Amino acid sequence: MSAKFLNVVEDALAVKEMKTGGYDPFQIFEVEHRPCMILTIKVICGKNITKGSWAKDMMDTPDPYVELFIPTAPSGRKRTSNIDNDINPVWNETFVFYLDKNKQNILEITLMDANYVFNETLGVRTYDLIDVEPDSKKTVTFPFNKTSTVDIEFELQSANSPALRYSLALSDEEKDFRENRKEQVFQSMRRMLGEDGPNGLEEVPTIGILGSGGGFRAMTGMCGVFQALVDTGILDLATYVATLSGSAWYISQLYSHPDWPTKNMHDMKEELKNNIDSSLFWLLKPQSMYRYISRIIEKRRNGQPVSFTDFFGHLVGETLLTNRLEAKLSDQQNVIAGGVTPMPLYSCVHVKKHVSAQQFAEWVEFSPYEIGMAKYGTFMKTDLFGSKFFLGQLVKQHNEPPLHFLQGIWGSAFCILFKRLLQGKRGQDPGEIMSQQREETVRHLLEEAYSDEDQTDSSNNNNNTHTDSESESSDSEDEGNDEQDGGNKKPVKTYKTQGFWKNMLEGVINNNSLFKTREGRAGLVHNFMRGLSLNNAYPISPFTVTTMEPDTPTEAATPRAAFESIFDVFSTTNKKMYMVDGGLTLNSPFPLLMRPQRGVELYLSFDFSARPSDSTPPFKELKLAEKWAELNKVPFPPIDTRVFDREGMKECYVFRDPKDPHCPIVLHFVLVNVEFRNFKRPGVPRETQEEFDFADFDVFDDPKKPYSTFNFTYTHKAFERITGLTEFNTLLNKDLIMSTIVELVKSKQKHGQMRPIKLETFHRLRHLSKNKTKLHEFKEFVRQWSGHSSSDASPETISPESTPFKLEKDFKKCRILIARDQKKLAETV
C-alpha cells in the first residue's frame, strides 16, 4: 500500500478512536486541588544536653528525647526514642509531616528528659516553617537552656501524585468492565432476542437494576427477584445492580459467596433462609460480645474512629456472611472480572450538621474498584477506605475494612432504632417511621454526633491553635499506637459483664464510652477529603447548567423543599465523616445510576420500601428520584402518579418520556400481593386450599407485622412467602421487560446515540480543562457529534463508549474489505 493510503486509513481510525471508547468526553472537566506539601524532618543529634542547673546535673544525667508537634498537620505529634544517660545523644531519626501551604505551619520542638515517675521538660522552641524553602534541605541548630543544642534537618517537597483520583470520568477499571460486559450482554441479547436483538455493540442498551432499602424485607425480596432474573436470563442483559440498605445486604452477601455466580440460585436461597431463621440476639452471648467489643477496641487503638455501626456490622456479618467474615469489598473485583456478571454498586450518604438529610445529603458510592463522591469528582481505591488522608495524600494506611463493617454503614439507619428493639417497642414499623419522619430521624442521629464540632468551628474561625476533639490539631485519638507519636492517648474503657446478654448489650449502648453518645451510633470513618479545597461542587450532569445558575426565572422561583441544599459544599476541616443509610434521604439508589457517565437507559426499579398500607400508592421514592433528577438536570421520565387511578394497584408500572427517545425508561416493580394470591406461577392457577392459604397474606397490613423493616428474624414460611412473591412478580413481567429492551434497541437504531452537547452551548460549560490540546479535542468531538443535528431541541449526554451507528457499520465494512481484498479497499478510499 502507498504511504498516502496508509495515512488515510490512520486518520479514519483516529476519528473512530476519538468517537468511541478511546475518547471520554468527561475528561474535559478537570477537578483540581492544591497539592500537599511533604515535610521531612530529621532529628540528628543533641549536644551538651543538661537540666539547666549544676545541682540537677550532679544528681542525674539526662535521658533525652525530642518531641515534635505541628498543630496544623494530621498525625502532627511525633517523638524520638530516648537515649539513656547521654548528654550528646545521636538520634538520626526521620519523621514525615503533611502540610497545607496556605496555612501558617508552626513547629513546636520540645526537649525532654525521660524519667521513671514523670518526664521533665528541658526546653521548648518554636519554628515557623515558612522559612523552609521547597525542594531544598536545611539544617537548623536550636538552642535550649543556654548550653544545650539540637540539630534538625528539614526538607520540603510538593506532592504531585495524590493517592486520590480527581476526575468526573469513570475509573479505568470500570471502563474496562463496561467494555467486557457490553460484549457479554450483546451475545446474550442476540441469543435471547434473535432478529430483534442488536446488530452491533453500539445498539446494546445499558440496563441498571435497583434495589431499595427495607431491612430484611428488602434483602429477602431482592433474593426472590434475583432468582427470577437468573432463571429468565434477564440478569445476563444488565450492566449494573445498584443497592442500598437491605438490598445492599443481599447483593453484598451474594457477591461475596465463593460460588457466585456459578452455584445454583436455589441452593444459595436455601442457605440465606437458614441464616435468618433465628434472632440476631442469639449472637449476643457473652463470649460473642467479648469478641465483638475486643475487635472494636483494637480498631480504635489502631487509630480509627469506631461507633455502634462497627458492632451492628458484626451482627449483620455473623448472620449473612457465614464462614467468610474476613471478606472484603475489593474481593468482588474477581467476581466481575471479564464482565461475567453485573457490577454491584452500594451506597450511603454523607450528611451535614443541622440540615435535614432530605435537603442535604452527599451520595457516597462503593464499587469493587473505587469508593468516593461523584459530587466532588473525588475517589479512592476500595482497599484504602478507612485510611487517613490529607490534601489527597495517604497519611496512614489501615487495612481494608471487612465487608460486614460496610454492611453496617449501608444499613446504619437501624443503629438509631436498635435500642427500641431492645426495649420491646415493636408496635410501629420503623420503616414507616423513617419514611414519615426522615427529618426527625436524622436530627436524632446527629444531634450529639456533631456537638463536638461546634467548638471546632469556633476554634477554626478564631485561629485558635488549641486542640479539641474535631480540630485539625487533635490527632492523639486517631493515631492509636503509632510508635512515632507521643503519649496523650485517651484511655479506652472496657466493658464489664452484667450477666444476662440483654443487659449486657444495653450496658454497651448506655454505659460504654464507645457507644453512649449518638455519635457512637453513626457510621464514622476518617475524612478522606480532609484539607481539600472544595470550592466547587460538580453537578452529576456536567454538560448542563446546574440549579445554582438557573436558566429561566420560572426555574429560579421554583420552591425546592426536598434536596434544596444538595449543591452546598461541606467543610473539609473535620477529621471524621458521618455516613448514614441512604434510605434516610431517598430509599432507592437512583443517584448512582443517574450519572451520565454510566449512560443507563433502562431502570429496573425494585421497591421494597415501607408503606402505611398495602393499598397505599407506591410512588413516594420514585417521585423523590424524579425531583433529584430535575435538580441535577439529568434525563428522567415524568412520574405521573395518576396512573394509579387509571390502572389501580399492580406489580409493575412503566414510566417513559414520549417526547424524548433518549430519555431512560423506568420499570417500577412494587412489593404488592395481587396476582400471586391466585397463581403459583404466571399462567398456572393455584389449586389446593394449602396453596391458597400460603399466598393469602398482606405485607404491610398484617397486624403481627411479620415483614416489619425492623424484623431481623424470618421464619421459613415468611421467607418463602416474600421470595416467592417477588420472584412471581418479576416473572409475571418478563415479557414486559423483554419488549422494553427490544424497544430500546429499535430506538437506538432509529435515533442513534445520545449527543453530549451542542456547539452553541459550549461556552456555558463550567470547570473546563485549561489544557488547549484537550479543549481542541473536545471541540472536535462535539462538532462531529452535533454537526448534522443542530435542529434538535435539547442537548443530550453520552456514555464514554458510545459510537455513531453509521460510522461503526462503515468500519465493519472496511474490515471485511481489508480481509477480502486490499486492492478493493484502496479503490474504495
Beta strands, then each sheet from edge to edge (+ up, - down):
strand 1: 36-47
strand 2: 64-69
strand 3: 77-79
strand 4: 90-99
strand 5: 106-113
strand 6: 120-128
strand 7: 136-144
strand 8: 148-159
strand 9: 165-166
strand 10: 207-211
strand 11: 240-243
strand 12: 343-351
strand 13: 361-366
strand 14: 370-373
strand 15: 378-381
strand 16: 388-390
strand 17: 393-396
strand 18: 523-526
strand 19: 576-580
strand 20: 602-607
strand 21: 652-655
strand 22: 665-670
strand 23: 679-681
strand 24: 684-685
sheet 1: 4+ 1- 8+ 7-
sheet 2: 3+ 2- 5+ 6-
sheet 3: 9+ 15- 14+ 13- 12+ 11+ 10+ 20+ 22+ 21-
sheet 4: 9+ 15- 14+ 13- 12+ 19- 18+
sheet 5: 16+ 17-
sheet 6: 23+ 24-
end
